[in-house]
Amino acid sequence: TELVFATRNRHKVEELDAMFSDALGIRVVGLDGFGDLPEIVEDRDTFEGNAAKKAENIAAILQRPVAADDSGLEVEVLKGAPGVYSARYSGPGATDARNNEKLLKELTGVPEEKRDAAFVCVLALAFPGEETRIVRGECHGRIAMQPRGEHGFGYDPLFLLPKRGCTMAELPAEVKNRISHRSAATKKMIQLLKEQFQF
Ligand code: ITT
């Protein structure tokens, strides 16, 4: 079986595919390979809203079940920013590197003990003509004073896991996929697929 995710982020596809393959033998594919599809504007003010919108729009076009991942970073002292704007935090032409720079700049002078943060991942599963299922996973940590590690993507080099004493980017993929926000959400989605769809 193959599950389509309405994403063009290859890092998400890689992580989701590893987790769904392991647990259910389901292959995850992104939207590359589906040709020209309209850009879905992420204009909702919650992860749930954006995830449902991406999944529902693409499910309606492809006329098949489609999932979506809307995720981001919430920093307590920044009142939850960058939140749903995580991908575009540094403005037009945003890249992971520029977003990380912008985050460090916003936290200048804030000591490590006041840098509490959470990664959030919301997964939505949409069927044409059915109610959309939504699950949320979180991973709590802190924003580091400087980036460390080469694995993962996005804000991983700045996301400290205080219990482990390393950043998310210092963990190999197998470990990130056991402890991440995306892992927590995926476990809930797998539970749901087993209960409601007999996978
Ligand atoms: P799609 O909308 O096509 O899925 P996107 O990259 O635009 O791709 P989002 O709108 O959900 O995805 O933005 C999520 C951003 O949050 C992403 O670009 C990263 O900067 C950050 N992020 C999400 N998951 C992350 C993770 O596991 N590690 C590090 N950063 C992450």
Boltz pocket constraint, residues with backbone or C-beta under 6 A from the ligand:
constraints:
  - pocket:
      binder: B
      contacts: [[A, 6], [A, 7], [A, 8], [A, 9], [A, 12], [A, 42], [A, 69], [A, 70], [A, 71], [A, 72], [A, 73], [A, 83], [A, 84], [A, 86], [A, 87], [A, 96], [A, 99], [A, 119], [A, 120], [A, 152], [A, 153], [A, 154], [A, 155], [A, 156], [A, 180], [A, 182]]
      max_distance: 6.0
